[in-house]
Amino acid sequence: MSKDELTYAEVIEDFEEASSIHILTYNISKDKSDLLKALKKCDEDTEICIVSNIPGRWEKYFGEYYKSKARKNISLYKSKLSPAKIAEKAEVYFCFSNHAKIIMTNNIAYIGSSNFSEESADNFESGFISRDAEFIEFLEEEIFPWIVESSSEYKTDEEILFFEVAIRKSIAMFGEMYEEYLQTFYLLADHRGIERWYYNTTDPTLSVKEMEKTEEICNQYVDLLKNVNKIFNMRAFSEEGVDNLDDVIEKAERC
C-alpha cells in the first residue's frame, strides 16, 4: 500500500540492471516524464515493451469537445511514447480496452492499481511485488503476448519512416542472435597448432526457447519486407496512373 510514493519504486530501481522491461498501463503522465526518462538510463541492449491505453479515445464521439480532447490525447501519447525517443529496442503498443497495470523487469514484477505515471504517487495505491522467476516468466511469455494480440503497434505518421525504424530494430535483433550463435562454439588448437571451432554440446547457449524466438523474429521480418515491397509496388503503379491494385490483379487473371 502506498501514498505519496510510487508503489512499484523497487521495479524502477532495477531498470538499469534489467535485460528486459515490460510495462502495461492505463495511462502515462501528461506533463511529467521522469519515469520515461528512467527508461533512457537502461543499457542499450535492454528490450522494452510498453502497452498503454489512451484515455478519452473512443470509437465514436458525441460532440466536438470530446473529439478535440481525444485528438490532443492521441497526439500527446504518440509524442511521448515514440519508440525512437525511448530506446533502440523499444516496442510500443496501444490497447484501447486495457485497464490493467503491470510494471516489471526480468527480475522483479509489480501488479496493482498504479499506472506508469507520476500522478499515481499522489493517490492511495495498492499492489504486490514478486521476484518469483517462474511467475515473471509467465507474465512475459503468456500475459504480455496475449495483450499485444489485442493491441495496435505504434506507427509514425509517415509509413516509410515506420518501416525504416522497424527494419533497424530487426537488424539489431539479428546482430544479437548472431552473437548468441557465436557463443555456442569454442576454439581449440591441436598438437600441430591447427585451430578448429567446436560446438559446445555440454552447455549450449542456444536453447529451444531461443531458437523459437529466432524463428518468430525471422517470420516477422519477412512479413515486414512484404509490406515494404507492397508499398513500393503501389507507388510504382500510382506513377502509371493505377489507383487500385485489385483492378490490375483482376485484369491479369482474365488474361
C-alpha positions as a printed Julia matrix, in Angstrom:
255×3 Matrix{Float64}:
   0.0     0.0     0.0
   1.34    3.47   -0.8
   0.62    7.18   -0.61
   2.95    9.98   -1.69
   5.31    7.48   -3.32
   5.32    5.01   -6.19
   4.17    1.54   -5.16
   6.5    -0.01   -7.75
   9.62    2.06   -6.91
  11.64   -1.17   -6.49
  10.94   -2.08  -10.1
  12.15    1.32  -11.34
  15.36    0.86   -9.34
  16.0    -2.39  -11.23
  15.69   -0.8   -14.7
  19.43   -0.25  -15.11
  20.16   -3.9   -14.23
  17.38   -5.39  -16.38
  17.73   -7.2   -19.71
  14.0    -6.72  -20.41
  11.3    -4.34  -19.2
   7.54   -4.75  -19.7
   5.0    -2.05  -18.87
   1.23   -2.4   -19.07
  -0.63    0.77  -18.06
  -3.9     2.6   -18.5
  -2.24    6.0   -18.8
   1.02    7.93  -18.6
   1.8    11.37  -17.18
   0.6    14.28  -19.3
   3.18   16.78  -18.08
   5.93   14.94  -16.21
   8.25   12.44  -17.87
  10.63   11.29  -15.11
   9.52    7.67  -15.48
  10.08    7.7   -19.24
  13.5     9.27  -18.6
  14.29    6.31  -16.32
  13.95    4.03  -19.35
  16.63    6.02  -21.19
  19.14    5.14  -18.46
  18.84    1.43  -19.3
  21.53   -0.47  -21.14
  21.2    -0.08  -24.92
  20.57   -3.83  -25.26
  17.61   -3.77  -22.86
  14.4    -4.87  -24.56
  11.49   -2.6   -23.65
   7.82   -3.3   -24.28
   5.17   -0.69  -23.39
   1.42   -1.23  -23.77
  -0.76    1.77  -22.93
  -4.35    2.83  -23.31
  -5.22    6.38  -24.38
  -7.86    7.78  -22.0
 -10.64    9.6   -23.85
 -10.01    7.75  -27.1
 -13.26    6.05  -28.2
 -14.72    4.52  -31.33
 -17.44    7.22  -31.52
 -17.71   10.76  -30.12
 -20.85   12.67  -29.2
 -19.69   16.21  -29.74
 -16.77   18.31  -30.97
 -15.44   18.82  -27.42
 -14.75   15.11  -26.96
 -13.29   14.79  -30.45
 -10.91   17.68  -29.76
  -9.92   16.22  -26.38
  -9.25   12.83  -27.97
  -7.1    14.38  -30.72
  -4.97   16.14  -28.08
  -4.56   12.94  -26.05
  -3.65   10.84  -29.1
  -1.1    13.45  -30.19
   0.36   13.59  -26.66
   0.7     9.82  -26.36
   2.23    9.44  -29.83
   4.76   12.12  -28.98
   5.73   10.84  -25.52
   5.72    7.13  -26.43
   7.62    7.39  -29.7
   9.94    4.33  -29.68
  12.73    6.44  -31.16
  12.64    8.65  -28.05
  12.7     5.76  -25.58
  15.3     3.17  -26.61
  16.87    1.3   -29.53
  14.84   -1.84  -28.84
  11.62   -0.28  -27.61
   8.29   -1.67  -28.75
   5.17    0.42  -28.09
   1.56   -0.72  -28.41
  -1.83    0.84  -27.74
  -4.6    -1.33  -26.29
  -7.84    0.66  -26.09
  -9.59   -1.9   -23.89
  -6.81   -2.15  -21.3
  -7.24   -1.11  -17.67
  -4.66   -3.5   -16.15
  -1.36   -2.37  -14.62
   1.82   -4.48  -14.67
   5.31   -2.96  -14.4
   8.16   -5.45  -14.45
  11.7    -6.35  -15.4
  13.12   -9.83  -15.89
  14.0    -9.75  -12.15
  11.02   -8.17  -10.38
   7.34   -7.55  -11.14
   4.62   -5.28   -9.78
   0.89   -5.9   -10.28
  -1.57   -3.47   -8.76
  -3.59   -0.3    -9.17
  -0.77    2.14  -10.03
  -0.33    3.38  -13.58
   3.04    4.23  -15.12
   2.56    7.89  -14.23
   3.96   10.21  -11.59
   0.38   11.13  -10.64
  -0.05    7.62   -9.18
   2.31    8.65   -6.39
  -0.3    11.15   -5.17
  -3.0     8.5    -4.74
  -3.7     5.68   -2.37
  -2.49    2.72   -4.46
  -2.08   -0.96   -3.7
  -0.44   -3.96   -5.33
   2.14   -6.66   -4.78
   5.78   -7.19   -5.7
   7.09  -10.56   -6.86
  10.6   -11.83   -7.55
   9.41  -15.34   -8.37
  11.25  -16.32  -11.57
   8.53  -18.68  -12.85
   5.8   -16.1   -12.28
   7.81  -13.38  -14.05
   8.43  -15.72  -16.98
   4.68  -16.48  -17.13
   3.85  -12.76  -17.3
   6.41  -12.15  -20.05
   5.63  -15.18  -22.21
   1.88  -15.59  -21.67
   0.21  -12.41  -20.41
   2.01   -9.73  -22.46
   1.75  -11.57  -25.82
  -1.97  -12.07  -25.09
  -2.44   -8.32  -24.51
  -0.29   -7.4   -27.53
  -2.54   -9.53  -29.77
  -5.39   -7.13  -28.96
  -3.22   -4.03  -29.39
  -2.15   -1.72  -32.21
   1.59   -1.28  -32.71
   2.91    2.28  -32.65
   3.22    3.71  -36.12
   4.62    7.04  -37.19
   2.52    9.28  -39.41
   4.94    8.56  -42.25
   4.61    4.9   -43.16
   8.03    4.6   -44.78
   9.66    6.08  -41.67
   7.86    3.5   -39.53
   9.22    0.68  -41.69
  12.71    2.17  -41.54
  12.58    2.11  -37.72
  11.2    -1.44  -37.75
  13.96   -2.66  -40.1
  16.67   -1.04  -37.96
  15.22   -2.75  -34.89
  15.14   -6.09  -36.75
  18.76   -5.72  -37.82
  19.75   -5.05  -34.19
  17.91   -8.23  -33.17
  19.65  -10.24  -35.9
  23.0    -8.94  -34.63
  22.14  -10.09  -31.12
  21.05  -13.52  -32.43
  24.37  -13.88  -34.31
  26.33  -13.04  -31.16
  24.45  -15.78  -29.28
  25.18  -18.18  -32.14
  28.93  -17.48  -31.95
  28.89  -18.12  -28.2
  27.83  -21.72  -28.82
  31.3   -22.54  -30.23
  34.76  -22.65  -28.71
  38.23  -22.67  -30.3
  40.85  -25.39  -29.71
  44.33  -25.91  -31.16
  45.68  -29.45  -31.64
  49.31  -30.62  -31.17
  50.22  -29.24  -34.59
  48.89  -25.78  -33.72
  45.94  -26.07  -36.09
  42.92  -24.26  -34.7
  39.4   -25.66  -35.05
  36.0   -24.47  -33.89
  33.84  -26.9   -31.93
  30.19  -26.74  -30.92
  29.65  -26.61  -27.17
  27.49  -29.68  -26.52
  27.79  -29.55  -22.73
  26.46  -26.02  -22.2
  24.94  -24.68  -25.44
  23.78  -21.06  -25.37
  21.06  -21.56  -27.97
  18.18  -23.25  -26.16
  14.94  -24.39  -27.78
  13.32  -21.25  -26.38
  15.93  -19.05  -28.07
  15.54  -20.91  -31.38
  11.76  -20.42  -31.28
  12.29  -16.72  -30.59
  14.7   -16.55  -33.54
  12.15  -18.18  -35.84
   9.47  -15.71  -34.7
  11.75  -12.72  -35.39
  12.59  -14.07  -38.86
   8.91  -14.54  -39.69
   8.11  -11.0   -38.52
  10.97   -9.66  -40.65
   9.68  -11.47  -43.75
   6.2   -10.0   -43.2
   7.79   -6.58  -42.75
   9.68   -6.85  -46.05
   6.48   -7.96  -47.82
   4.7    -4.83  -46.58
   7.6    -2.61  -47.65
   7.57   -4.26  -51.09
   3.81   -3.74  -51.35
   4.17    0.0   -50.64
   6.86    0.47  -53.29
   4.87   -1.59  -55.81
   1.81    0.57  -55.14
   3.86    3.74  -55.63
   5.12    2.37  -58.95
   1.54    1.64  -60.04
   0.45    5.11  -58.93
   3.08    6.64  -61.18
   1.44    4.74  -64.04
  -1.96    6.12  -63.11
  -3.22    2.95  -61.38
  -5.13    3.62  -58.16
  -6.34    0.14  -57.26
  -4.04   -2.89  -57.35
  -7.09   -5.23  -57.22
  -8.12   -3.99  -60.68
  -4.69   -4.92  -62.04
  -4.88   -8.4   -60.49
  -8.4    -8.96  -61.88
  -7.28   -7.86  -65.35
  -4.27  -10.18  -65.21
  -6.45  -13.13  -64.2
  -8.74  -12.53  -67.2
  -5.71  -12.65  -69.46
